[in-house]
Amino acid sequence: MKRDEHICHLETKLSKLEDATKKILESRSISKQEPKIEQLKLSIKENLLKKNMFMYRKG
């Protein structure tokens, strides 16, 4: 019985490590995407401004 408890304990630890690893990898991928997201926001703002200026000149 002692051996089974030990195995169960190790499986629990392994599961926690896998979860922690997933979270770390996800947070890294998110932080790598932030500059791209900011660039996209700026691009959208610029396009909206250009469109508004075009509509203003047209009207």
DRENTORKOL-3810 file (N, C-alpha, C; in nm, 4 decimals):
REM DRENTORKOL-3810
@n.u->0.0829; n.v->-0.1202; n.w->0.0000; ca.u->0.0000; ca.v->0.0000; ca.w->0.0000; c.u->0.0870; c.v->0.1262; c.w->0.0000
@n.u->0.1970; n.v->0.1205; n.w->0.0695; ca.u->0.2862; ca.v->0.2353; ca.w->0.0785; c.u->0.3369; c.v->0.2761; c.w->-0.0605
@n.u->0.3694; n.v->0.1759; n.w->-0.1415; ca.u->0.4218; ca.v->0.2012; ca.w->-0.2757; c.u->0.3161; c.v->0.2715; c.w->-0.3622
@n.u->0.1916; n.v->0.2270; n.w->-0.3544; ca.u->0.0833; ca.v->0.2884; ca.w->-0.4316; c.u->0.0617; c.v->0.4340; c.w->-0.3910
@n.u->0.0708; n.v->0.4618; n.w->-0.2633; ca.u->0.0565; ca.v->0.6000; ca.w->-0.2160; c.u->0.1685; c.v->0.6868; c.w->-0.2714
@n.u->0.2892; n.v->0.6322; n.w->-0.2719; ca.u->0.4043; ca.v->0.7058; ca.w->-0.3233; c.u->0.3872; c.v->0.7360; c.w->-0.4722
@n.u->0.3407; n.v->0.6367; n.w->-0.5468; ca.u->0.3182; ca.v->0.6557; ca.w->-0.6911; c.u->0.2115; c.v->0.7625; c.w->-0.7144
@n.u->0.1061; n.v->0.7564; n.w->-0.6361; ca.u->-0.0014; ca.v->0.8551; ca.w->-0.6495; c.u->0.0519; c.v->0.9959; c.w->-0.6193
@n.u->0.1339; n.v->1.0071; n.w->-0.5174; ca.u->0.1935; ca.v->1.1351; ca.w->-0.4800; c.u->0.2806; c.v->1.1889; c.w->-0.5940
@n.u->0.3604; n.v->1.1021; n.w->-0.6537; ca.u->0.4464; ca.v->1.1436; ca.w->-0.7646; c.u->0.3644; c.v->1.1847; c.w->-0.8872
@n.u->0.2567; n.v->1.1136; n.w->-0.9139; ca.u->0.1698; ca.v->1.1494; ca.w->-1.0272; c.u->0.1065; c.v->1.2862; c.w->-1.0048
@n.u->0.0687; n.v->1.3143; n.w->-0.8820; ca.u->0.0108; ca.v->1.4445; ca.w->-0.8493; c.u->0.1133; c.v->1.5556; c.w->-0.8719
@n.u->0.2355; n.v->1.5318; n.w->-0.8254; ca.u->0.3419; ca.v->1.6312; ca.w->-0.8449; c.u->0.3675; c.v->1.6539; c.w->-0.9938
@n.u->0.3724; n.v->1.5457; n.w->-1.0699; ca.u->0.3965; ca.v->1.5552; ca.w->-1.2130; c.u->0.2866; c.v->1.6376; c.w->-1.2805
@n.u->0.1632; n.v->1.6124; n.w->-1.2416; ca.u->0.0507; ca.v->1.6853; ca.w->-1.2985; c.u->0.0624; c.v->1.8348; c.w->-1.2687
@n.u->0.1004; n.v->1.8680; n.w->-1.1456; ca.u->0.1172; ca.v->2.0096; ca.w->-1.1085; c.u->0.2291; c.v->2.0742; c.w->-1.1887
@n.u->0.3387; n.v->2.0009; n.w->-1.2084; ca.u->0.4493; ca.v->2.0532; ca.w->-1.2884; c.u->0.4077; c.v->2.0771; c.w->-1.4334
@n.u->0.3302; n.v->1.9844; n.w->-1.4885; ca.u->0.2826; ca.v->2.0007; ca.w->-1.6262; c.u->0.1932; c.v->2.1236; c.w->-1.6383
@n.u->0.1041; n.v->2.1435; n.w->-1.5404; ca.u->0.0162; ca.v->2.2604; ca.w->-1.5420; c.u->0.0968; c.v->2.3899; c.w->-1.5334
@n.u->0.1954; n.v->2.3918; n.w->-1.4444; ca.u->0.2793; ca.v->2.5108; ca.w->-1.4282; c.u->0.3570; c.v->2.5392; c.w->-1.5560
@n.u->0.4085; n.v->2.4348; n.w->-1.6192; ca.u->0.4829; ca.v->2.4516; ca.w->-1.7442; c.u->0.3936; c.v->2.5098; c.w->-1.8534
@n.u->0.2698; n.v->2.4599; n.w->-1.8626; ca.u->0.1754; ca.v->2.5127; ca.w->-1.9615; c.u->0.1506; c.v->2.6611; c.w->-1.9391
@n.u->0.1295; n.v->2.6996; n.w->-1.8122; ca.u->0.1029; ca.v->2.8401; ca.w->-1.7807; c.u->0.2209; c.v->2.9284; c.w->-1.8177
@n.u->0.3420; n.v->2.8803; n.w->-1.7890; ca.u->0.4619; ca.v->2.9584; ca.w->-1.8223; c.u->0.4724; c.v->2.9759; c.w->-1.9735
@n.u->0.4529; n.v->2.8687; n.w->-2.0471; ca.u->0.4628; ca.v->2.8768; ca.w->-2.1931; c.u->0.3557; c.v->2.9683; c.w->-2.2507
@n.u->0.2344; n.v->2.9620; n.w->-2.1967; ca.u->0.1274; ca.v->3.0492; ca.w->-2.2440; c.u->0.1599; c.v->3.1951; c.w->-2.2151
@n.u->0.2130; n.v->3.2236; n.w->-2.0960; ca.u->0.2441; ca.v->3.3621; ca.w->-2.0623; c.u->0.3565; c.v->3.4152; c.w->-2.1506
@n.u->0.4515; n.v->3.3303; n.w->-2.1845; ca.u->0.5592; ca.v->3.3737; ca.w->-2.2739; c.u->0.5059; c.v->3.4036; c.w->-2.4125
@n.u->0.4181; n.v->3.3193; n.w->-2.4619; ca.u->0.3653; ca.v->3.3427; ca.w->-2.5966; c.u->0.2805; c.v->3.4689; c.w->-2.5989
@n.u->0.2095; n.v->3.4962; n.w->-2.4892; ca.u->0.1297; ca.v->3.6191; ca.w->-2.4819; c.u->0.2213; c.v->3.7412; c.w->-2.4807
@n.u->0.3289; n.v->3.7372; n.w->-2.4021; ca.u->0.4183; ca.v->3.8524; ca.w->-2.3942; c.u->0.4892; c.v->3.8765; c.w->-2.5268
@n.u->0.5130; n.v->3.7702; n.w->-2.6036; ca.u->0.5735; ca.v->3.7885; ca.w->-2.7352; c.u->0.4745; c.v->3.8526; c.w->-2.8322
@n.u->0.3455; n.v->3.8310; n.w->-2.8107; ca.u->0.2436; ca.v->3.8840; ca.w->-2.9003; c.u->0.2105; c.v->4.0307; c.w->-2.8713
@n.u->0.2413; n.v->4.0798; n.w->-2.7511; ca.u->0.2028; ca.v->4.2162; ca.w->-2.7132; c.u->0.2517; c.v->4.3222; c.w->-2.8114
@n.u->0.3804; n.v->4.3200; n.w->-2.8515; ca.u->0.4230; ca.v->4.4226; ca.w->-2.9483; c.u->0.3441; c.v->4.4154; c.w->-3.0789
@n.u->0.3115; n.v->4.2953; n.w->-3.1231; ca.u->0.2342; ca.v->4.2800; ca.w->-3.2463; c.u->0.0948; c.v->4.3376; c.w->-3.2286
@n.u->0.0358; n.v->4.3151; n.w->-3.1112; ca.u->-0.0978; ca.v->4.3668; ca.w->-3.0834; c.u->-0.0954; c.v->4.5195; c.w->-3.0818
@n.u->0.0063; n.v->4.5779; n.w->-3.0172; ca.u->0.0182; ca.v->4.7241; ca.w->-3.0135; c.u->0.0351; c.v->4.7805; c.w->-3.1548
@n.u->0.1163; n.v->4.7147; n.w->-3.2364; ca.u->0.1370; ca.v->4.7598; ca.w->-3.3740; c.u->0.0067; c.v->4.7529; c.w->-3.4528
@n.u->-0.0706; n.v->4.6486; n.w->-3.4305; ca.u->-0.1990; ca.v->4.6339; ca.w->-3.4975; c.u->-0.2954; c.v->4.7456; c.w->-3.4559
@n.u->-0.2976; n.v->4.7794; n.w->-3.3275; ca.u->-0.3834; ca.v->4.8874; ca.w->-3.2788; c.u->-0.3462; c.v->5.0197; c.w->-3.3460
@n.u->-0.2147; n.v->5.0467; n.w->-3.3543; ca.u->-0.1701; ca.v->5.1697; ca.w->-3.4194; c.u->-0.2088; c.v->5.1716; c.w->-3.5666
@n.u->-0.1951; n.v->5.0588; n.w->-3.6312; ca.u->-0.2294; ca.v->5.0494; ca.w->-3.7722; c.u->-0.3789; c.v->5.0766; c.w->-3.7938
@n.u->-0.4612; n.v->5.0216; n.w->-3.7066; ca.u->-0.6060; ca.v->5.0430; ca.w->-3.7170; c.u->-0.6391; c.v->5.1911; c.w->-3.6961
@n.u->-0.5756; n.v->5.2527; n.w->-3.5964; ca.u->-0.5997; ca.v->5.3954; ca.w->-3.5708; c.u->-0.5601; c.v->5.4797; c.w->-3.6911
@n.u->-0.4431; n.v->5.4495; n.w->-3.7488; ca.u->-0.3964; ca.v->5.5244; ca.w->-3.8656; c.u->-0.4940; c.v->5.5095; c.w->-3.9819
@n.u->-0.5408; n.v->5.3890; n.w->-4.0048; ca.u->-0.6343; ca.v->5.3659; ca.w->-4.1154; c.u->-0.7656; c.v->5.4401; c.w->-4.0926
@n.u->-0.8135; n.v->5.4409; n.w->-3.9687; ca.u->-0.9370; ca.v->5.5141; ca.w->-3.9390; c.u->-0.9180; c.v->5.6639; c.w->-3.9588
@n.u->-0.8032; n.v->5.7159; n.w->-3.9172; ca.u->-0.7758; ca.v->5.8577; ca.w->-3.9369; c.u->-0.7699; c.v->5.8928; c.w->-4.0856
@n.u->-0.7026; n.v->5.8088; n.w->-4.1632; ca.u->-0.6936; ca.v->5.8325; ca.w->-4.3077; c.u->-0.8324; c.v->5.8303; c.w->-4.3709
@n.u->-0.9140; n.v->5.7342; n.w->-4.3278; ca.u->-1.0486; ca.v->5.7221; ca.w->-4.3824; c.u->-1.1317; c.v->5.8453; c.w->-4.3464
@n.u->-1.1197; n.v->5.8918; n.w->-4.2216; ca.u->-1.1937; ca.v->6.0102; ca.w->-4.1783; c.u->-1.1492; c.v->6.1333; c.w->-4.2553
@n.u->-1.0188; n.v->6.1473; n.w->-4.2777; ca.u->-0.9685; ca.v->6.2623; ca.w->-4.3530; c.u->-1.0192; c.v->6.2571; c.w->-4.4965
@n.u->-1.0214; n.v->6.1394; n.w->-4.5562; ca.u->-1.0692; ca.v->6.1233; ca.w->-4.6934; c.u->-1.2171; c.v->6.1606; c.w->-4.7011
@n.u->-1.2961; n.v->6.1123; n.w->-4.6024; ca.u->-1.4393; ca.v->6.1430; ca.w->-4.6012; c.u->-1.4623; c.v->6.2921; c.w->-4.5792
@n.u->-1.3785; n.v->6.3540; n.w->-4.4968; ca.u->-1.3916; ca.v->6.4969; ca.w->-4.4681; c.u->-1.3640; c.v->6.5779; c.w->-4.5940
@n.u->-1.2586; n.v->6.5412; n.w->-4.6673; ca.u->-1.2246; ca.v->6.6116; ca.w->-4.7914; c.u->-1.3326; c.v->6.5918; c.w->-4.8966
@n.u->-1.3856; n.v->6.4707; n.w->-4.9004; ca.u->-1.4858; ca.v->6.4359; ca.w->-5.0001; c.u->-1.6159; c.v->6.5120; c.w->-4.9750
@n.u->-1.6525; n.v->6.5226; n.w->-4.8472; ca.u->-1.7799; ca.v->6.5823; ca.w->-4.8103; c.u->-1.7743; c.v->6.7293; c.w->-4.8104
END
